[in-house]
């Protein structure tokens, strides 16, 4: 539990520092930083798509299911029994 809290705190601190550094870089070097950001965003998106495509292309198809047991034919439901009031009326 304490180890998870330490890791979470480290991720939080690193994220806040990253936001501050990115903000400063945008302020001092806007064009270069935006070009790099756009390039990295497109790179990550295309890498994920390439990984999905590679996985789909190299994964063998699943084995067909052939051991489906035969189910007995279902029996029709029993007819509803008439209530005492209905039999008394008849």
N, C-alpha and C positions, 0 to 999 in steps of 0.2 A: 504494500500500500504506500509506504513512504517512498519507495523507488519510483512508483508511478507518479507521485506528486512531484518528485524531483525532475523527472523527464518532462512532465507537463509544464513545469515552471521554466525549464530550459527552452522548450519549444515556444512558449509565450514570449520570453525575453528575446529570443532570436528573431521572432516575428516582428516585435516592436522595433528592434534595432534595424532590421531589414527595411521596415517602412520608413524610418527616419533617414537612413542612408539613401534609399531610392528617391525620397522627396528632395534631399539635397542635390543628388545627381541631376534630377529633372530641373531643378532651379538653375544650376550652373551649366549644364550641358544638355539642353532639352532635345535637340535634334538627334544627337548620337544615341542618347538613352532611349528615345522613342523608337528609333530604327532597330536597336538591339532588342528591345522588348517585343516589337512586332515579329522580328525574326525568330526569337525564342518561342513565342506563342505559336507561330505557324509550324515550327520544327516539332514542338511537343505534340500538337494535334496530328500532324502527318506521321510521327513516330507511333502514336497510339493506333492510328488506322493501319499502318504497316504491320504492327504486331497482331492486330485482330485478323488481318488478311492472311498472314503467315500461319497463324494458329488454325484458321479455318481450312487452309490449303493442305496442311500437313497432318491434321488429325484424322485418323481413319474413321470411317462411318461405324456407328454402333452395330453390334450383332443383332440380326433380326430375332424377335421373340418367336420361338417355335413351340414351346412347351405350354401352350394355353390349354388348360384342362377343359374337357367337354362338360358343359353344364347340363343337367337333366332338364327336360322341358318343364316349363312352369305349369303348375296345375291351376285351373281357374278358381277364383274365389268362391267360397260357399255362398249360396243365396242368403240374403238377409232374412232372418226369422221375423215373423209378424209379432207385434206386441200383443199383450193380452187384450187391450181395448179393441184392436182391429179384429181379432178372432171372435170376440164377443159380438161384434156388430154383424159378422157374417152369418 
